């Protein structure tokens, strides 16, 4: 179901970018990217969202702090001999992004790193320990500025997920996230 929403958003962003790059001047907003511009937003709108804090060093280069968490509580009663464990995931990371244009549709590229600690939810005879992982990779995305202070967008990450606990597992993966952001200045 989430894939359907991501596909719909991708089509909308492509349509908007083609209209925005044509000679039609129906512009509701502009990016107005500048030194000191600060935005607060979310990504992963359809799943467990992360909170984003974006700061522009100049009109193209920005850094972003990422923080998120999720809580998962299993339903029902624990079967005899088991314990109900509430799952939790805590995430934190950062990214460096370079905006290719300063237009109403502003595509960007960058790198992103994320640390996560998780404890799985469920019914267990022996309570599981926390799992730690590091994810990172290249980021490709675009923001559509509906008005100067509000943007929606899509972000694609191509990277890896390294499980730090034994057994150490390395996965290469992609992820697509929708974003929404409010800029204060």
C-alpha positions in Angstrom: 0.0 0.0 0.0 2.8 2.4 0.8 4.4 1.7 -2.6 1.2 2.9 -4.2 1.4 6.3 -2.4 5.1 6.6 -3.2 4.4 5.9 -6.9 1.6 8.5 -6.9 3.8 11.1 -5.3 6.6 10.4 -7.8 4.1 10.9 -10.7 2.9 14.2 -9.1 6.5 15.4 -8.6 7.3 14.6 -12.2 4.2 16.4 -13.5 4.8 19.4 -11.4 8.5 19.6 -12.4 7.6 19.5 -16.1 5.0 22.2 -15.6 7.4 24.3 -13.5 10.2 24.0 -16.0 8.0 25.1 -18.9 7.3 28.7 -19.8 4.0 28.6 -17.9 4.3 31.1 -15.1 1.8 29.7 -12.5 4.4 29.7 -9.8 2.9 29.7 -6.3 6.3 29.7 -4.5 10.0 29.7 -5.0 12.8 27.9 -3.2 14.6 31.2 -2.1 17.5 29.1 -0.9 19.9 31.2 1.1 22.6 31.0 3.8 21.0 30.4 7.2 17.7 29.0 5.9 16.2 26.6 8.5 13.5 24.0 7.9 11.7 21.5 10.1 10.1 18.5 8.6 9.3 14.8 8.4 10.2 12.0 6.1 8.7 8.5 5.9 5.2 10.0 6.2 3.5 6.7 5.4 5.5 4.7 7.9 7.3 5.6 11.1 8.4 9.1 10.4 11.7 10.8 11.2 12.0 14.4 12.3 14.3 16.5 10.1 16.1 19.7 10.8 17.7 21.2 7.7 20.2 24.1 7.6 21.6 25.8 4.5 25.3 26.8 4.6 24.8 28.7 1.3 22.2 28.8 -1.4 22.9 25.2 -2.5 24.7 23.2 0.3 22.6 22.0 3.3 23.1 19.7 6.3 20.2 17.8 7.9 19.8 16.2 11.3 17.5 13.1 11.5 15.8 11.7 14.6 13.0 9.2 14.9 11.5 6.4 17.0 8.8 3.9 16.9 7.0 1.8 19.5 5.4 -1.6 18.7 3.2 -3.3 21.3 1.9 -6.8 20.4 -1.8 -7.3 20.8 -3.5 -10.0 22.8 -2.5 -11.9 25.8 0.9 -13.6 26.2 0.6 -17.4 25.9 1.6 -19.5 28.9 5.3 -19.5 29.6 6.0 -16.4 27.5 6.5 -12.7 28.2 5.0 -9.8 26.2 7.8 -7.5 25.0 7.1 -4.0 23.7 9.3 -3.2 20.7 11.1 0.0 20.3 13.3 1.5 17.6 15.4 4.7 18.1 17.1 6.4 15.1 19.5 9.3 14.7 21.7 10.5 11.9 22.7 13.3 9.5 23.0 14.0 5.8 24.8 16.5 3.6 22.7 17.7 0.6 23.6 19.7 -2.5 20.7 21.3 -4.3 21.2 21.3 -8.1 18.8 24.2 -8.7 17.1 27.0 -6.7 13.8 26.7 -8.6 10.3 25.9 -7.4 11.3 22.3 -8.0 14.7 21.8 -6.4 16.4 18.5 -7.0 19.3 17.5 -4.7 22.0 14.8 -4.3 23.9 13.9 -1.1 25.0 11.4 1.4 23.2 10.2 4.5 24.2 8.1 7.6 21.8 6.7 10.3 22.4 4.8 13.5 19.5 2.7 14.8 18.9 0.5 17.9 15.9 -1.8 18.0 14.2 -4.3 20.3 11.7 -6.5 18.5 8.1 -6.8 19.8 6.4 -10.1 20.4 5.9 -12.9 22.9 9.1 -14.5 24.0 10.3 -17.2 26.4 13.6 -15.4 26.6 13.5 -11.7 26.1 15.6 -10.6 23.1 18.3 -8.0 23.4 18.7 -4.8 21.5 20.1 -4.9 17.9 22.2 -2.0 16.6 22.7 -1.1 13.0 24.3 1.6 10.8 22.7 2.6 7.5 24.2 4.9 5.0 24.4 5.7 1.3 23.7 8.1 -1.5 20.6 10.3 -1.5 18.7 11.6 -4.5 15.6 13.7 -4.2 13.6 16.8 -4.9 11.6 19.4 -3.0 8.6 21.1 -4.5 8.1 24.5 -2.9 4.3 25.0 -2.8 5.1 28.4 -1.2 8.4 29.8 -0.1 8.1 28.3 3.4 6.5 24.9 2.7 7.8 22.1 0.5 6.8 18.5 -0.2 9.2 16.1 -1.8 10.5 12.6 -2.4 13.8 11.1 -1.4 15.5 8.0 -2.7 18.3 6.4 -0.8 20.7 3.8 -2.3 22.9 2.3 0.3 23.7 -0.3 2.9 22.4 -1.5 6.3 25.1 -3.1 8.5 23.9 -5.0 11.6 26.6 -4.4 14.3 25.7 -7.3 16.6 26.6 -10.9 16.1 25.9 -12.2 13.5 27.1 -9.1 11.6 24.9 -8.8 8.5 25.4 -6.4 5.6 22.5 -5.6 3.4 22.5 -3.4 0.3 19.1 -1.7 -0.2 17.1 1.2 -1.5 14.4 3.1 0.1 12.0 5.8 -1.0 10.5 8.3 1.4 8.0 11.2 1.0 9.0 14.4 2.8 7.3 17.5 4.0 9.1 20.6 5.4 8.3 24.0 6.8 11.0 26.7 6.5 11.1 29.4 9.2 13.0 32.0 7.1 
